[in-house]
Amino acid sequence: MAKGKDIRGRVILECTSCTRKGANKEFPGISRYITQKNRHNTPSRLELRKFCRYCYKHTIHGEIKK
């Protein structure tokens, strides 16, 4: 039995405060998490509070395009 569309799709969450600062020599990188979401229940972009190891605090991580 073949699957039509992926109902549970893989999404990438990226720290919003790191992307505003930009990744350069002063800031080592941008925190990213990989997770899944149900596209039927959550059609809009996902935003979760996760720990950013570059900011050393919990920040909002938003869904980005692949």
N, C-alpha and C positions, 0 to 999 in steps of 0.2 A: 504494500500500500504506500503510495508516494504522497509526500506532503505537498500541498499547494503553496500557500504563503507561510512564512515563519510567523506564527502568532507571538511566540516569545523570542524577541530579537535581542541581540547583544548590543549594548550601548556603552559609550565611553563618557565618564564624568570627569570634568576638568575644574580645577580650583579657579574661582572667579577673581579672587584677590591677586593671585600670582599672574594671571593674564593681564590684569590692569597694570601691574608693575613692569611686566616684560621680563623675559629671561635673558640676562646678560651676565657679565663677570661678577657683579655684586650679588645677584640672585642665581643660585645654582641650577634651578629648573622649575618645572611646573608639575604639580601633583596631579596624577590621573588614576582613576579607578575604572575597572571593567566590571559591569554587572548586566543583568537581564531585566527586561520589563515586558509586560503583556501589552501588546499594541492595541488590543480591543478595549481594555479597561483604562489605559493611560495613553490617549492619542497625542497629548501635548508633551512638551519637553519636560524631562524629569530634573528635579533639583533636590539634593539631599545635603544635610550637614554631615561632613566627614572630616577626619583629621588630616591636616596638611602638614607634611613633615618639613616643608621648607619655610612655612610661616610659623610653625610650632604652636598651632592652635586649631580649633574646630572652625571651619569656614564653609560657605555654601559652594557645593560642587554642582555645576550644571552640565547638561547633556550637550555634546558637540557632534558635528557631522563626522563621518568616517573618512 
